[in-house]
Amino acid sequence: QVQLVESGGGLVQPGGSLRLSCAASGFTFRSYAMTWYRQAPGKERELVATITNSGGSMNYADSVKGRFTISRDNRKNMVYLQMNGLKPEDTAVYYCTVNRGVRYWGQGTQVTVSS
C-alpha cells in the first residue's frame, strides 16, 4: 500500500531554514509527480510545491516562490522541500502527497516559525 512518511519539521526562528523529507513506498515512485501541501490552523489547505515525475519541472505557490525548493531522488524514493527565509506565516502542518487517481497523504510534519 502507498506510504508517505514526512520528517524534518520543527521550531525555527524567522529567517531560518528547514529541510523536509518524505519517504515514499508502495508505488512506482519515478512514475508520479509529487506535491507538498500545508495547512495552518483555521486556514484552508494550500498547495505549496509540485515536482514532475522526472524532476524536470517544478511549480510553487506565489507565497513561497524564491524561498522554497522542491526536489526528488528517484533512486531513493524521496522528495524534499528546502525552506529558506521562513516567516511566521509559514507555520503549518506540511504534507507530502501523490495523486494516483486518488490523492494519498502522509501524516504530516509540523513546522513552527516563531521567535
Buried (B, 14 or more C-beta within 10 A) or exposed (E): EBEBEBEBBEEBEEEBEBBBBBBBEEBEBEEBBBBBBBBBEEEEBBBBBBBEBEBEEBBBBEEBEEBBBBBBEBEEBBBBBBBBEBBEEBBBBBBBBBEEEEEBBBEBBEBBBEE
